[in-house]
Amino acid sequence: MALKSYNPVTPSQRQLVLVDRAGLYRGKPVKALTEGQKSTGGRNNLGRTTMRYRGGGHKKAYRKIDFKRRKFDVPAKVERIEYDPNRTGFIALIRYEDGELAYILAPQRLAHGDTAGTYVQIVGRDGEYVILRLNSSEQRMVHGRCMATIGAVSNPDNMNVSIGKAGRTRWMGWRGHVRGEAMNPVDHPLGGRTRGGRHPVTPWGFNTKGKKTRRNKSTTKFIIANRHTRKK
């Protein structure tokens, strides 16, 4: 999908850049594969705000995605590619040979009428683990009983979208974000008349810039050849 800019007929269209969805299906989703969902507004089951600046937004129907793919040795054909308001990537409606319909996350370059998927190469075994070589040249150990789908999720241009106006984010359920420096000292550690030279922190006092946030590093031990290392 390509990016689409607009002629600035209105002020909000001057910097508006969206993904061109001309190739997507324009109708409604399959009703049997959807279910209703309730907006939480950032509140938990006690009614307390656990995520700030959420609320409002357009009503959405949740598309039930088949993440487990437990239908083995049955080919499926792509019926159409659809937009999903609940995620950044597109979804694909597939029809198996027995007539069953399902939604899957559409990988890049998947089109209407396709049946084949992507693949990885098995380069060796280490006990119960299998050594796989991915398309990115990375080699990784995976347990032999594991199942997975591989490939890059569609709509990579989503990162280049320019919203254009504040109202569009309100449609998505996001309210305006207030800087900590603009608050009072009782509301934020950075609040007050002067900043005081403090490093950026969260409302609860945790450092935000430069601090390592990844806690689980156990998955890196399965990488044999990193895709970022240069080949000699």
C-alpha positions in Angstrom: 0.0 0.0 0.0 1.2 3.5 -0.8 0.8 6.7 1.1 -1.8 9.3 0.1 -1.5 13.0 0.7 -4.4 15.5 0.3 -4.9 18.8 -1.4 -5.1 21.3 1.5 -8.7 22.4 1.1 -9.0 22.6 4.9 -6.3 23.3 7.4 -6.3 19.8 8.8 -5.5 18.4 5.3 -2.4 20.4 4.9 -0.1 17.9 6.6 -2.5 14.9 6.4 -0.8 11.7 5.1 -2.7 8.4 5.2 -2.3 4.9 3.9 -4.1 4.4 0.6 -6.6 1.6 1.1 -8.0 1.5 -2.4 -7.1 -2.2 -2.8 -8.9 -3.3 0.4 -12.4 -4.7 0.6 -15.0 -1.9 1.2 -17.9 -4.0 2.6 -18.6 -5.1 6.1 -16.8 -8.0 7.8 -18.2 -11.5 8.1 -20.7 -11.2 11.0 -20.0 -14.8 12.2 -16.3 -13.9 12.7 -17.0 -10.7 14.7 -18.1 -9.9 18.2 -19.0 -6.8 20.1 -16.5 -5.1 22.4 -17.0 -2.5 25.1 -14.7 0.5 25.5 -13.1 0.7 28.9 -12.0 4.4 28.8 -8.7 3.3 30.5 -10.5 2.1 33.6 -10.2 -1.3 35.3 -12.9 -3.4 36.9 -12.9 -1.1 39.9 -13.5 2.0 37.8 -10.1 3.4 38.5 -8.0 4.9 35.7 -5.1 2.6 34.9 -4.2 4.1 31.6 -4.3 7.9 31.2 -5.7 9.9 28.3 -8.1 7.2 27.0 -11.8 7.7 26.3 -14.4 8.2 23.6 -13.6 7.0 20.1 -15.6 5.3 17.4 -17.6 2.2 18.0 -15.7 -0.9 16.7 -16.6 -4.6 16.1 -13.8 -7.0 17.0 -12.7 -9.3 14.2 -11.9 -12.8 15.6 -8.4 -13.7 14.3 -7.3 -17.3 14.0 -4.0 -17.1 15.7 -3.6 -20.9 16.4 -4.1 -22.2 12.9 -4.9 -25.8 14.0 -6.3 -26.8 10.6 -3.4 -28.8 9.2 -2.9 -30.1 5.7 -5.9 -28.2 4.3 -5.0 -25.5 1.8 -6.9 -22.2 2.0 -7.5 -19.5 -0.6 -7.4 -15.8 0.2 -10.9 -14.3 -0.4 -10.0 -10.7 0.3 -7.9 -8.3 2.3 -9.7 -6.2 4.8 -9.0 -3.2 7.1 -9.2 -3.9 10.8 -9.8 -0.9 13.1 -8.4 -2.9 16.1 -4.8 -3.2 14.8 -2.3 -1.5 12.5 -1.9 -4.4 10.1 -4.5 -5.6 7.6 -6.3 -8.9 7.9 -7.1 -11.5 5.3 -10.3 -13.6 4.9 -9.4 -17.1 3.9 -11.6 -20.0 2.8 -10.4 -23.6 3.3 -11.3 -26.3 0.8 -14.0 -27.6 3.1 -15.7 -24.1 3.0 -14.7 -22.9 6.5 -13.9 -19.1 6.7 -11.3 -17.6 9.0 -9.5 -14.3 9.5 -5.7 -14.3 9.7 -3.1 -11.5 10.0 -2.2 -10.6 6.4 1.5 -10.8 5.8 3.2 -8.4 3.3 2.7 -9.1 -0.4 -0.4 -11.4 0.2 -3.0 -10.8 -2.4 -6.5 -12.0 -3.4 -6.5 -15.5 -4.8 -3.2 -16.6 -3.2 -2.8 -20.0 -1.6 1.0 -20.5 -0.8 2.6 -19.1 2.4 6.2 -18.4 3.3 8.8 -20.8 4.7 12.0 -21.2 6.7 14.9 -23.5 6.2 15.9 -26.2 8.7 19.7 -26.2 8.9 20.3 -28.6 11.9 19.1 -30.1 15.1 20.2 -29.8 18.7 18.4 -32.4 20.8 14.8 -31.4 21.1 15.5 -28.0 19.4 15.6 -27.3 15.6 17.9 -24.7 14.1 16.1 -22.5 11.6 17.4 -20.0 9.1 15.0 -17.1 8.5 14.7 -15.0 5.4 16.5 -12.2 7.3 19.6 -14.6 7.5 19.1 -14.9 11.3 19.5 -18.4 12.7 17.5 -19.3 15.8 16.8 -22.4 17.9 13.1 -23.4 18.3 11.6 -26.3 20.1 10.7 -29.1 17.7 7.1 -29.2 18.9 6.5 -25.5 18.5 4.1 -24.1 15.8 4.5 -20.6 14.4 3.5 -18.3 11.5 6.4 -16.4 9.9 6.6 -13.3 7.8 6.3 -9.6 8.2 2.9 -8.1 9.0 1.3 -6.1 6.3 0.9 -2.3 6.2 4.5 -1.3 6.9 3.7 2.3 5.9 1.6 2.8 9.0 4.6 4.3 10.7 4.7 7.1 8.1 1.1 8.2 8.7 0.6 11.9 9.7 -2.7 12.2 11.6 -3.3 15.9 10.5 -5.5 17.0 13.4 -6.3 16.3 17.0 -9.8 15.2 16.2 -8.6 12.1 14.3 -6.9 10.8 17.4 -10.1 11.4 19.4 -11.8 9.1 16.9 -9.3 6.5 17.8 -10.1 6.8 21.5 -7.1 8.9 22.6 -7.5 12.1 24.5 -5.1 15.0 24.5 -1.8 14.3 26.3 -0.7 16.8 28.9 3.0 17.5 29.5 4.2 16.9 33.0 5.9 20.3 33.0 2.6 22.0 32.5 1.0 20.4 35.6 1.2 21.3 39.3 3.7 19.7 41.6 1.0 17.6 43.2 0.1 16.1 39.9 3.6 15.3 38.4 7.2 15.2 39.6 8.1 17.7 36.8 5.3 20.1 37.6 5.7 23.6 39.0 6.8 27.0 37.9 10.3 25.8 37.1 11.5 22.4 35.9 14.5 22.4 38.2 16.8 20.5 35.8 15.4 17.0 36.6 15.6 14.2 34.1 12.4 13.2 32.4 10.4 10.8 34.5 6.9 9.2 34.6 4.2 10.6 36.9 5.4 7.9 39.4 9.1 9.0 39.3 10.6 6.4 37.0 13.1 7.4 34.4 11.8 7.5 30.9 14.6 8.3 28.5 17.7 6.0 28.2 16.6 3.5 30.8 16.5 -0.1 29.7 12.9 -1.4 29.8 13.3 -5.0 28.6 13.1 -7.4 31.5 13.0 -10.8 29.9 16.3 -11.5 28.1 15.9 -15.3 28.1 14.8 -15.3 24.4 18.2 -14.0 23.1 19.9 -17.2 24.2 18.2 -19.1 21.3 19.7 -16.8 18.6 22.8 -18.5 17.1 23.5 -16.0 14.3 22.2 -12.4 14.7 20.7 -10.8 11.6 22.4 -7.5 12.5 25.9 -8.9 12.4 27.8 -8.3 9.1 28.7 -11.2 7.0 32.4 -11.6 6.3 
